[in-house]
Amino acid sequence: MTIAVPTAADLSGDIARVFALQQAHQWEAKASSAAERKEKLARMKAAVEAHADAILAAVQEDTRKPVGEIRVTEVLNVTGNIQRNIDNLETWMQPTEVATSLNPADRAQIRYEARGVCLVLGPWNFPLGLALGPVAAAIAAGNTCIVKLTDLCPATARVAAKIIREAFDEKDVALFEGDVSVATALLDLPFNHIFFTGSPRVGKIVMAAAARHLTSVTLELGGKSPVIIDAGADIAPIAAALAAAKQFNGGQACISPDYVFVPEDAKAALVDGFRARVQANLYDEAGQLKKDGIAQIVNKANFDRVKAMFDDAVAKGATVAVGGQFDADDLTIHPTMLTDVTPQMAILQDEIFAPVIPVMTYDTLDQAIGYIEARDKPLALYVFSKDDATVEKVLARTSSGGVTVNGVFSHYLENNLPFGGVNTSGMGSYHGYFGFKCFSHERAIYLHQ
């Protein structure tokens, strides 16, 4: 049964009504106590837990992700984020006392106050986790919030709408389902803050819309996240880590390693290790890919985009070292490693967002660093090295949203670190305390005695 997807025309009255409700209620929400905010968050967590099975089914329907991945990213990650806000809210809300330079007898402090009415626009690659995580931070900071999930995940959006309706009054949080026109209509409204996760291309549209109202933004974008493997690094665990990273969500993660620099004499070992890990994880004894172990590409347009990049690389001389199979009937791409790639190939120019990773060799570390310096600042950067001086040189000479040394994804998973991009890979950061700050205004208070 096909369910009609609402349009902005269908929802125009509801959108205007809810936005007016939240504008009127924002001052009461701003003045709410830690206990009141924690009660809202507890209801949100309970609703997510109550619908856990429905979340698993909906995300599988939309994306064909492995169930284990869905449980971690779309359920446990969400409830964990909510609980982290609950556990720390009193501490985060405390004013920060500042020493006064005008008069030692006076007092000065910074208070964290709600921004107001916020808009959260979620992506398709982690449709619930990357939408409800920011919502929890917005509520912890005392805001009201309107949420719009991507239209590429309609089943997930329906479950999310149930969760939001059960947990919140619509004057606090409301979710609108619908097509792209609904997101466009929401962007026309004078929100106090917009939180967007998605591509740099759409990020520019969001930022332009926000500029019309001088609305502040947090943009969680993407980019081509490089990997530098230093001479002398232990290749076997690195190859395994890269294979696992590209298998995760079918490579459709904003922090997924996007290309690799490796010394020429370590290239063969990297290829062999990548192939071995992929074979052990994803293929049966008959050599058939176990498709329940890797997410499909989200839609035909993205599948065709990646296939065109792959074909361009092969036509220009790239070697298919591992994988290379594209199953168009169910939008599956086998984990693939390309060698002999050159910067002129499209696969080294645009973010891949698929389980395909190109490999380049280098003679000196300066060559790899110079290549990264000459390009847009990525969301993530990965360095594998046993030498502290090499790591420090890479950190000093490059810029990225975050870095993991001798591993993958860890700077994202550590909730005591801020997560965000820089320039074309995003602006602003969140996670844990930094999520609370993201949705807060740091208000300066001077108190004469």
PyMOL commands that set and color helices and strands:
alter all, ss='L'
color gray80, all
select helices_A, chain A and resi 8-30+34-50+52-63+67-93+129-140+154-167+180-187+200-211+235-251+264-282+291-293+300-315+346-348+365-373+388-397+410-413+423-425+432-438
alter helices_A, ss='H'
color red, helices_A
select strands_A, chain A and resi 96-98+107-114+117-121+144-148+173-175+193-197+216-220+225-229+257-263+319-322+326-327+332-333+336-339+356-362+380-384+402-405+419-420+426-427+429-430+440-447
alter strands_A, ss='S'
color yellow, strands_A
deselect
rebuild
show_as cartoon
